[in-house]
Amino acid sequence: MKITTENLIKIALAVLLLICLFHMPYGYYQLLRYIAVVGFAILAYYEYERKNVPLVIVFVALAFLFQPYANIPMGTQVWNIIDVVVAVGLIVTLFLRKHQKNKIITK
């Protein structure tokens, strides 16, 4: 796996989302929302540059889900599930991108 800004953003967001599974002060969750919006917006831009529309839609939707301006009222358990699913999805995209590059090179 190559160390790129995109990969670092994905790893950082995944780690920050998994930390949400622990009991953290409310300020952490507020800060995470701001970081997540910026991170997902940047990831959406990278995918837009690659013309990968499905992932653009996913990252824009995640930016709206985590936006800090109007909280979406869900229980802690629901947010924990969302955090884990999104973190796993980010890690999976790291390996899928690498697999797709290898597939292109071997043709």
KAJO-V989319 format. One record per backbone hydrogen bond with DSSP energy under -0.5 kcal/mol. CO is the residue of the C=O (numbers start at 1). NH is the residue of the N-H. Records with the same first field share a line. If there is no record, write none. Layout:
CO: NH ; NH
This chain:
2: 4
4: 8
5: 9
6: 10
7: 11
8: 12
9: 13
10: 14
11: 15
12: 16
13: 17
14: 18
15: 19
16: 20
18: 21
19: 22
22: 24
25: 28 ; 29
26: 30
27: 31
28: 32
29: 33
30: 34
31: 35
32: 36
33: 37
34: 38
35: 39
36: 40
37: 41
38: 42
39: 43
40: 44
41: 45
42: 46
43: 47
44: 48
45: 49
46: 50
47: 52
48: 51
51: 53
52: 56
53: 57
54: 58
55: 59
56: 60
57: 61
58: 62
59: 63
60: 64
61: 65
62: 66
63: 67
71: 73
72: 74
75: 79
76: 80
77: 81
78: 82
79: 83
80: 84
81: 85
82: 86
83: 87
84: 88
85: 89
86: 90
87: 91
88: 92
89: 93
90: 94
91: 95
92: 96
93: 97
94: 98
95: 99
96: 100
97: 101
98: 102
99: 103
100: 104
101: 105
102: 106
103: 107
104: 107
